[in-house]
Amino acid sequence: MNLAETSALTFTIQSFVTLLVIMDPPGATPIFLSLVADKSAKVRRQLAVQAALVSLLVISVFALFGRLILSYLNVSIGALQAAGGLLLLLISLELLTGRGSEGSKSENANVALVPLGTPLLAGPGAIVATMLFVQDATTPAYKFGLIAAVVAVHVVIALALLSSTTILRVIREAGVTLVARIAGLLLAAIAVQMIVDAIRGFISA
């Protein structure tokens, strides 16, 4: 019994750490700040929570039905990864050029949905990792541990995004512009890496 509990605990910790590293809340923070800079403090808090909830919903859906969905649509993980990379690349170009800020004011909900909730947080890497963990969760203790790990990761994400909004009070408008440019560069790098990984997957397949 102790061994089973220890094994389930280890599995839970491994799931939590793996998903936390892949979803990378600190890396998502500057992108989040650049997208919500023109919103009120209340709206920023709402968007932070919404982004975490959207990510949790996407991860949960793919955990339960991921293989079925991809199989039905005849879509490979590589194709999903490439599509997510292209979407992030488009958004990163808007951040780098500043063109997205004017048109985004009426799209509060979309900021939490895309690109924050998905594919930045709940991206192909997190989806695949969760699907693999679901495959390994063969006992009720493992399944409960995986659920706890997924929920805990999203609580950390929500807290990280919520706490980051206080930075906007300090950096003001000039700082926001700088953060947006840095976020655009980081997002472009993430997008290119996702596309490269997808191409490698296609070549090796």
C-alpha distance (Angstrom), angle and dihedral (degrees) to the residues before:
residue distance angle dihedral
M1 . . .
N2 3.80 . .
L3 3.79 90.0 .
A4 3.81 91.7 51.7
E5 3.79 91.2 48.8
T6 3.81 92.2 47.7
S7 3.79 90.9 48.0
A8 3.82 91.8 49.5
L9 3.80 90.6 47.3
T10 3.80 91.1 50.3
F11 3.80 90.2 49.2
T12 3.82 90.5 50.2
I13 3.81 92.9 50.1
Q14 3.79 91.7 45.7
S15 3.82 90.9 50.5
F16 3.81 91.8 47.5
V17 3.81 95.3 48.3
T18 3.80 94.2 43.8
L19 3.81 94.1 50.4
L20 3.81 92.4 42.9
V21 3.81 91.5 53.4
I22 3.82 93.1 45.8
M23 3.82 95.4 46.0
D24 3.82 90.8 42.8
P25 3.86 104.9 -163.7
P26 3.86 93.1 -166.0
G27 3.81 89.9 53.6
A28 3.80 91.4 50.0
T29 3.82 92.7 49.5
P30 3.85 99.7 80.4
I31 3.81 90.4 45.6
F32 3.80 89.9 50.2
L33 3.81 91.5 48.6
S34 3.80 92.6 50.3
L35 3.81 91.6 51.2
V36 3.82 96.8 47.4
A37 3.81 99.8 37.1
D38 3.82 93.6 107.9
K39 3.83 93.8 48.6
S40 3.79 128.4 93.1
A41 3.81 120.1 -101.4
K42 3.80 90.9 -105.5
V43 3.82 93.3 51.3
R44 3.83 90.9 46.5
R45 3.80 90.2 55.2
Q46 3.79 91.1 47.6
L47 3.81 91.7 49.7
A48 3.82 91.4 49.2
V49 3.80 91.2 55.0
Q50 3.82 92.4 41.3
A51 3.82 91.9 52.0
A52 3.80 91.2 52.8
L53 3.82 91.6 46.4
V54 3.81 92.7 48.5
S55 3.80 90.0 50.1
L56 3.82 90.5 48.5
L57 3.81 90.6 49.9
V58 3.82 93.7 49.2
I59 3.82 92.7 46.5
S60 3.82 91.0 47.6
V61 3.82 93.4 49.6
F62 3.79 92.1 50.2
A63 3.80 91.4 44.1
L64 3.79 89.8 56.8
F65 3.80 102.8 32.5
G66 3.82 106.0 9.9
R67 3.78 99.1 115.6
L68 3.80 91.6 42.9
I69 3.84 92.7 50.1
L70 3.80 95.1 47.4
S71 3.80 92.2 44.1
Y72 3.83 93.2 48.6
L73 3.82 92.6 48.9
N74 3.82 91.0 41.2
V75 3.81 89.0 -128.3
S76 3.79 121.8 148.7
I77 3.80 125.8 -143.4
G78 3.81 87.6 -114.0
A79 3.80 91.7 56.7
L80 3.81 90.4 49.1
Q81 3.78 89.5 49.9
A82 3.82 93.3 49.0
A83 3.81 92.0 48.4
G84 3.81 91.2 50.3
G85 3.80 90.3 48.6
L86 3.82 92.9 51.5
L87 3.80 91.2 48.8
L88 3.82 91.9 50.6
L89 3.82 90.1 46.5
L90 3.81 91.4 56.5
I91 3.81 91.5 49.3
S92 3.82 91.8 46.5
L93 3.82 90.4 54.5
E94 3.81 89.5 53.5
L95 3.80 90.6 51.8
L96 3.82 92.7 47.2
T97 3.81 94.2 49.1
G98 3.81 96.4 36.0
R99 3.79 92.3 -128.5
G100 3.79 94.7 121.5
S101 3.80 96.9 60.3
E102 3.82 96.3 71.7
G103 3.77 96.7 48.4
S104 3.77 97.1 41.2
K105 3.81 98.7 68.5
S106 3.80 93.4 90.2
E107 3.80 93.7 44.7
N108 3.79 103.0 73.0
A109 3.80 94.5 140.7
N110 3.80 93.1 46.6
V111 3.81 91.6 59.0
A112 3.80 89.9 62.4
L113 3.79 92.4 43.0
V114 3.81 99.7 41.3
P115 2.99 129.5 49.9
L116 3.82 98.3 -5.1
G117 3.80 104.8 48.0
T118 3.77 91.5 33.9
P119 3.00 140.4 42.0
L120 3.84 94.8 1.3
L121 3.82 98.5 52.6
A122 3.80 102.4 14.7
G123 3.78 94.0 38.2
P124 3.81 130.9 149.6
G125 3.82 92.3 -83.9
A126 3.81 94.0 54.9
I127 3.81 91.9 41.9
V128 3.81 93.5 51.6
A129 3.82 92.6 44.3
T130 3.82 90.8 51.2
M131 3.81 92.1 48.0
L132 3.82 89.8 52.0
F133 3.81 91.8 48.4
V134 3.83 89.5 50.5
Q135 3.80 88.1 54.2
D136 3.83 90.2 53.2
A137 3.82 94.4 45.4
T138 3.80 96.4 93.9
T139 3.83 99.9 152.0
P140 3.82 132.8 53.3
A141 3.83 89.9 -112.5
Y142 3.82 91.0 54.6
K143 3.81 92.0 46.3
F144 3.79 92.0 50.1
G145 3.81 89.7 47.1
L146 3.81 91.6 51.9
I147 3.81 91.7 49.7
A148 3.82 89.8 49.7
A149 3.82 91.1 48.7
V150 3.82 94.1 50.1
V151 3.82 92.4 47.7
A152 3.83 92.2 45.5
V153 3.82 91.6 51.6
H154 3.79 91.0 53.3
V155 3.80 92.0 47.8
V156 3.82 87.7 55.0
I157 3.82 90.1 48.1
A158 3.81 92.2 50.9
L159 3.82 92.0 47.9
A160 3.82 91.8 47.9
L161 3.80 92.9 50.9
L162 3.81 93.1 43.5
S163 3.81 93.3 50.3
S164 3.81 91.7 46.4
T165 3.82 92.2 63.2
T166 3.82 90.4 73.9
I167 3.82 87.8 65.9
L168 3.81 89.6 69.5
R169 3.81 90.8 64.9
V170 3.80 89.5 59.3
I171 3.81 104.1 40.4
R172 3.83 97.5 45.2
E173 3.81 123.4 -170.0
A174 3.81 99.9 -41.2
G175 3.78 90.4 49.6
V176 3.80 91.0 48.4
T177 3.81 90.4 55.6
L178 3.80 90.2 50.9
V179 3.82 91.7 47.6
A180 3.81 90.1 49.5
R181 3.81 91.8 53.7
I182 3.82 92.6 46.8
A183 3.81 90.2 46.1
G184 3.80 90.1 50.5
L185 3.79 90.9 52.2
L186 3.82 92.7 47.8
L187 3.79 91.6 46.2
A188 3.82 91.1 49.5
A189 3.80 89.9 52.0
I190 3.82 91.4 49.3
A191 3.82 90.2 47.9
V192 3.81 94.0 49.6
Q193 3.82 90.9 47.6
M194 3.81 90.4 51.7
I195 3.82 91.1 50.7
V196 3.83 92.0 46.3
D197 3.82 90.9 50.0
A198 3.81 89.8 49.3
I199 3.83 91.6 50.5
R200 3.82 90.6 48.8
G201 3.79 88.6 51.4
F202 3.80 91.9 51.3
I203 3.83 92.0 48.5
S204 3.81 94.8 48.1
A205 3.82 93.4 44.6
